[in-house]
Amino acid sequence: MGEEKVAVYIPKKLYERIEKAVKESGGEFKNVEEYVAFVLEEVLKEEEETAFTPEEEEEIKRRLRALGYL
């Protein structure tokens, strides 16, 4: 059995654009749902990878203060 799923509503025009992208993907995606899940996973993964630790944030602030930006 797969993961539990929930409904998400998007504008119809956006859905149609995604549907077109799925068709043009050459079989990489089976349907709109799979495409949307992939894109959201990529966005979240990228967001997690670019987040700074609290220590890194403090070091950045320290450097900006030293340069006179803060």
N, CA, C and O atoms as a GROMACS GRO file, in nm:
protein
  280
    1MET      N    1   0.083  -0.119   0.000
    1MET     CA    2   0.000   0.000   0.000
    1MET      C    3   0.088   0.125   0.000
    1MET      O    4   0.193   0.125   0.063
    2GLY      N    5   0.048   0.231  -0.068
    2GLY     CA    6   0.125   0.354  -0.077
    2GLY      C    7   0.101   0.446   0.040
    2GLY      O    8   0.031   0.413   0.135
    3GLU      N    9   0.160   0.562   0.029
    3GLU     CA   10   0.145   0.662   0.134
    3GLU      C   11   0.003   0.717   0.136
    3GLU      O   12  -0.065   0.720   0.034
    4GLU      N   13  -0.040   0.762   0.254
    4GLU     CA   14  -0.170   0.827   0.266
    4GLU      C   15  -0.163   0.958   0.188
    4GLU      O   16  -0.059   1.025   0.188
    5LYS      N   17  -0.270   0.996   0.123
    5LYS     CA   18  -0.271   1.115   0.039
    5LYS      C   19  -0.383   1.209   0.081
    5LYS      O   20  -0.482   1.168   0.142
    6VAL      N   21  -0.364   1.336   0.047
    6VAL     CA   22  -0.466   1.439   0.072
    6VAL      C   23  -0.485   1.519  -0.056
    6VAL      O   24  -0.397   1.521  -0.143
    7ALA      N   25  -0.599   1.584  -0.067
    7ALA     CA   26  -0.629   1.664  -0.186
    7ALA      C   27  -0.570   1.804  -0.172
    7ALA      O   28  -0.569   1.862  -0.063
    8VAL      N   29  -0.521   1.858  -0.282
    8VAL     CA   30  -0.472   1.995  -0.290
    8VAL      C   31  -0.537   2.057  -0.413
    8VAL      O   32  -0.538   1.996  -0.520
    9TYR      N   33  -0.590   2.175  -0.398
    9TYR     CA   34  -0.658   2.239  -0.509
    9TYR      C   35  -0.569   2.346  -0.571
    9TYR      O   36  -0.510   2.428  -0.501
   10ILE      N   37  -0.561   2.343  -0.703
   10ILE     CA   38  -0.484   2.442  -0.777
   10ILE      C   39  -0.571   2.497  -0.890
   10ILE      O   40  -0.669   2.434  -0.929
   11PRO      N   41  -0.536   2.615  -0.941
   11PRO     CA   42  -0.615   2.670  -1.051
   11PRO      C   43  -0.613   2.576  -1.173
   11PRO      O   44  -0.512   2.513  -1.203
   12LYS      N   45  -0.725   2.570  -1.242
   12LYS     CA   46  -0.739   2.481  -1.358
   12LYS      C   47  -0.634   2.511  -1.465
   12LYS      O   48  -0.580   2.419  -1.526
   13LYS      N   49  -0.605   2.639  -1.488
   13LYS     CA   50  -0.505   2.674  -1.590
   13LYS      C   51  -0.368   2.617  -1.553
   13LYS      O   52  -0.295   2.569  -1.640
   14LEU      N   53  -0.333   2.623  -1.425
   14LEU     CA   54  -0.206   2.566  -1.381
   14LEU      C   55  -0.207   2.414  -1.401
   14LEU      O   56  -0.108   2.357  -1.446
   15TYR      N   57  -0.318   2.351  -1.366
   15TYR     CA   58  -0.331   2.207  -1.386
   15TYR      C   59  -0.308   2.172  -1.534
   15TYR      O   60  -0.238   2.075  -1.565
   16GLU      N   61  -0.367   2.249  -1.622
   16GLU     CA   62  -0.354   2.222  -1.766
   16GLU      C   63  -0.208   2.240  -1.812
   16GLU      O   64  -0.161   2.165  -1.897
   17ARG      N   65  -0.139   2.338  -1.757
   17ARG     CA   66   0.002   2.357  -1.791
   17ARG      C   67   0.085   2.238  -1.744
   17ARG      O   68   0.175   2.191  -1.814
   18ILE      N   69   0.055   2.190  -1.624
   18ILE     CA   70   0.127   2.074  -1.571
   18ILE      C   71   0.096   1.950  -1.654
   18ILE      O   72   0.185   1.870  -1.683
   19GLU      N   73  -0.029   1.936  -1.691
   19GLU     CA   74  -0.070   1.824  -1.775
   19GLU      C   75   0.010   1.823  -1.906
   19GLU      O   76   0.054   1.717  -1.951
   20LYS      N   77   0.029   1.938  -1.964
   20LYS     CA   78   0.108   1.950  -2.087
   20LYS      C   79   0.253   1.911  -2.061
   20LYS      O   80   0.313   1.840  -2.141
   21ALA      N   81   0.309   1.957  -1.948
   21ALA     CA   82   0.447   1.922  -1.914
   21ALA      C   83   0.463   1.772  -1.894
   21ALA      O   84   0.564   1.715  -1.934
   22VAL      N   85   0.364   1.708  -1.835
   22VAL     CA   86   0.367   1.562  -1.815
   22VAL      C   87   0.371   1.492  -1.950
   22VAL      O   88   0.449   1.399  -1.970
   23LYS      N   89   0.287   1.536  -2.043
   23LYS     CA   90   0.283   1.475  -2.176
   23LYS      C   91   0.415   1.494  -2.249
   23LYS      O   92   0.458   1.407  -2.324
   24GLU      N   93   0.479   1.610  -2.228
   24GLU     CA   94   0.605   1.642  -2.295
   24GLU      C   95   0.726   1.582  -2.224
   24GLU      O   96   0.838   1.593  -2.274
   25SER      N   97   0.705   1.520  -2.110
   25SER     CA   98   0.817   1.466  -2.032
   25SER      C   99   0.870   1.334  -2.088
   25SER      O  100   0.969   1.280  -2.038
   26GLY      N  101   0.805   1.283  -2.189
   26GLY     CA  102   0.852   1.159  -2.250
   26GLY      C  103   0.837   1.038  -2.161
   26GLY      O  104   0.918   0.945  -2.166
   27GLY      N  105   0.733   1.038  -2.079
   27GLY     CA  106   0.708   0.924  -1.992
   27GLY      C  107   0.779   0.930  -1.858
   27GLY      O  108   0.768   0.836  -1.778
   28GLU      N  109   0.852   1.039  -1.832
   28GLU     CA  110   0.921   1.052  -1.703
   28GLU      C  111   0.821   1.057  -1.587
   28GLU      O  112   0.850   1.009  -1.477
   29PHE      N  113   0.704   1.115  -1.613
   29PHE     CA  114   0.599   1.123  -1.512
   29PHE      C  115   0.474   1.056  -1.566
   29PHE      O  116   0.440   1.070  -1.683
   30LYS      N  117   0.406   0.980  -1.478
   30LYS     CA  118   0.285   0.909  -1.520
   30LYS      C  119   0.164   0.999  -1.526
   30LYS      O  120   0.076   0.981  -1.611
   31ASN      N  121   0.160   1.099  -1.436
   31ASN     CA  122   0.041   1.184  -1.428
   31ASN      C  123   0.075   1.315  -1.356
   31ASN      O  124   0.187   1.334  -1.309
   32VAL      N  125  -0.023   1.402  -1.349
   32VAL     CA  126  -0.004   1.533  -1.287
   32VAL      C  127   0.035   1.518  -1.140
   32VAL      O  128   0.123   1.589  -1.092
   33GLU      N  129  -0.029   1.428  -1.071
   33GLU     CA  130   0.000   1.408  -0.928
   33GLU      C  131   0.147   1.374  -0.906
   33GLU      O  132   0.211   1.429  -0.816
   34GLU      N  133   0.200   1.284  -0.986
   34GLU     CA  134   0.340   1.244  -0.973
   34GLU      C  135   0.432   1.363  -1.002
   34GLU      O  136   0.532   1.382  -0.932
   35TYR      N  137   0.400   1.442  -1.102
   35TYR     CA  138   0.479   1.558  -1.140
   35TYR      C  139   0.481   1.661  -1.026
   35TYR      O  140   0.587   1.711  -0.988
   36VAL      N  141   0.364   1.692  -0.973
   36VAL     CA  142   0.353   1.792  -0.866
   36VAL      C  143   0.428   1.744  -0.742
   36VAL      O  144   0.498   1.823  -0.679
   37ALA      N  145   0.415   1.617  -0.706
   37ALA     CA  146   0.486   1.563  -0.590
   37ALA      C  147   0.637   1.575  -0.610
   37ALA      O  148   0.709   1.611  -0.517
   38PHE      N  149   0.685   1.546  -0.730
   38PHE     CA  150   0.828   1.556  -0.759
   38PHE      C  151   0.877   1.699  -0.744
   38PHE      O  152   0.978   1.724  -0.679
   39VAL      N  153   0.805   1.793  -0.803
   39VAL     CA  154   0.846   1.934  -0.798
   39VAL      C  155   0.848   1.985  -0.653
   39VAL      O  156   0.942   2.053  -0.613
   40LEU      N  157   0.745   1.952  -0.576
   40LEU     CA  158   0.740   1.997  -0.437
   40LEU      C  159   0.853   1.935  -0.355
   40LEU      O  160   0.911   2.004  -0.271
   41GLU      N  161   0.883   1.809  -0.377
   41GLU     CA  162   0.994   1.745  -0.306
   41GLU      C  163   1.126   1.815  -0.338
   41GLU      O  164   1.208   1.838  -0.249
   42GLU      N  165   1.146   1.850  -0.465
   42GLU     CA  166   1.269   1.918  -0.505
   42GLU      C  167   1.280   2.056  -0.440
   42GLU      O  168   1.387   2.094  -0.394
   43VAL      N  169   1.170   2.129  -0.437
   43VAL     CA  170   1.170   2.262  -0.375
   43VAL      C  171   1.202   2.251  -0.227
   43VAL      O  172   1.284   2.327  -0.176
   44LEU      N  173   1.139   2.158  -0.158
   44LEU     CA  174   1.162   2.141  -0.015
   44LEU      C  175   1.305   2.094   0.013
   44LEU      O  176   1.367   2.138   0.110
   45LYS      N  177   1.356   2.005  -0.071
   45LYS     CA  178   1.493   1.957  -0.053
   45LYS      C  179   1.591   2.073  -0.070
   45LYS      O  180   1.685   2.087   0.009
   46GLU      N  181   1.570   2.154  -0.171
   46GLU     CA  182   1.657   2.269  -0.196
   46GLU      C  183   1.651   2.367  -0.079
   46GLU      O  184   1.753   2.421  -0.037
   47GLU      N  185   1.531   2.388  -0.028
   47GLU     CA  186   1.513   2.478   0.086
   47GLU      C  187   1.589   2.427   0.208
   47GLU      O  188   1.653   2.505   0.278
   48GLU      N  189   1.582   2.299   0.233
   48GLU     CA  190   1.653   2.239   0.346
   48GLU      C  191   1.804   2.249   0.329
   48GLU      O  192   1.877   2.272   0.426
   49GLU      N  193   1.851   2.233   0.207
   49GLU     CA  194   1.994   2.236   0.181
   49GLU      C  195   2.053   2.376   0.194
   49GLU      O  196   2.171   2.391   0.224
   50THR      N  197   1.972   2.478   0.172
   50THR     CA  198   2.025   2.615   0.177
   50THR      C  199   2.004   2.682   0.312
   50THR      O  200   2.046   2.796   0.331
   51ALA      N  201   1.940   2.614   0.405
   51ALA     CA  202   1.918   2.673   0.536
   51ALA      C  203   2.048   2.676   0.614
   51ALA      O  204   2.129   2.583   0.607
   52PHE      N  205   2.068   2.784   0.689
   52PHE     CA  206   2.188   2.798   0.771
   52PHE      C  207   2.161   2.750   0.913
   52PHE      O  208   2.049   2.762   0.964
   53THR      N  209   2.263   2.696   0.976
   53THR     CA  210   2.252   2.661   1.116
   53THR      C  211   2.253   2.790   1.196
   53THR      O  212   2.296   2.894   1.145
   54PRO      N  213   2.206   2.787   1.321
   54PRO     CA  214   2.212   2.909   1.403
   54PRO      C  215   2.354   2.964   1.416
   54PRO      O  216   2.373   3.086   1.418
   55GLU      N  217   2.452   2.876   1.423
   55GLU     CA  218   2.592   2.920   1.432
   55GLU      C  219   2.636   2.992   1.304
   55GLU      O  220   2.704   3.094   1.308
   56GLU      N  221   2.595   2.936   1.190
   56GLU     CA  222   2.629   2.999   1.062
   56GLU      C  223   2.562   3.136   1.050
   56GLU      O  224   2.624   3.231   1.001
   57GLU      N  225   2.437   3.146   1.093
   57GLU     CA  226   2.368   3.275   1.089
   57GLU      C  227   2.439   3.378   1.174
   57GLU      O  228   2.453   3.493   1.132
   58GLU      N  229   2.484   3.340   1.293
   58GLU     CA  230   2.555   3.433   1.381
   58GLU      C  231   2.686   3.478   1.318
   58GLU      O  232   2.723   3.595   1.328
   59GLU      N  233   2.757   3.386   1.253
   59GLU     CA  234   2.883   3.420   1.187
   59GLU      C  235   2.858   3.517   1.072
   59GLU      O  236   2.935   3.611   1.052
   60ILE      N  237   2.754   3.496   0.997
   60ILE     CA  238   2.718   3.586   0.887
   60ILE      C  239   2.686   3.724   0.942
   60ILE      O  240   2.732   3.825   0.888
   61LYS      N  241   2.606   3.730   1.049
   61LYS     CA  242   2.573   3.859   1.110
   61LYS      C  243   2.698   3.929   1.161
   61LYS      O  244   2.713   4.050   1.145
   62ARG      N  245   2.788   3.852   1.224
   62ARG     CA  246   2.912   3.910   1.275
   62ARG      C  247   2.993   3.973   1.161
   62ARG      O  248   3.045   4.084   1.174
   63ARG      N  249   3.002   3.901   1.050
   63ARG     CA  250   3.077   3.952   0.935
   63ARG      C  251   3.010   4.076   0.874
   63ARG      O  252   3.078   4.172   0.836
   64LEU      N  253   2.880   4.074   0.866
   64LEU     CA  254   2.807   4.190   0.812
   64LEU      C  255   2.823   4.312   0.903
   64LEU      O  256   2.838   4.424   0.854
   65ARG      N  257   2.822   4.290   1.036
   65ARG     CA  258   2.844   4.400   1.130
   65ARG      C  259   2.985   4.457   1.110
   65ARG      O  260   3.004   4.579   1.108
   66ALA      N  261   3.083   4.368   1.095
   66ALA     CA  262   3.223   4.412   1.076
   66ALA      C  263   3.238   4.494   0.949
   66ALA      O  264   3.323   4.583   0.942
   67LEU      N  265   3.156   4.465   0.850
   67LEU     CA  266   3.161   4.541   0.724
   67LEU      C  267   3.075   4.665   0.727
   67LEU      O  268   3.076   4.744   0.633
   68GLY      N  269   3.000   4.683   0.838
   68GLY     CA  270   2.917   4.800   0.852
   68GLY      C  271   2.777   4.789   0.791
   68GLY      O  272   2.707   4.890   0.776
   69TYR      N  273   2.736   4.668   0.756
   69TYR     CA  274   2.604   4.650   0.696
   69TYR      C  275   2.495   4.634   0.800
   69TYR      O  276   2.378   4.654   0.768
   70LEU      N  277   2.530   4.599   0.922
   70LEU     CA  278   2.430   4.584   1.028
   70LEU      C  279   2.464   4.674   1.144
   70LEU      O  280   2.392   4.677   1.244
   0.00000   0.00000   0.00000
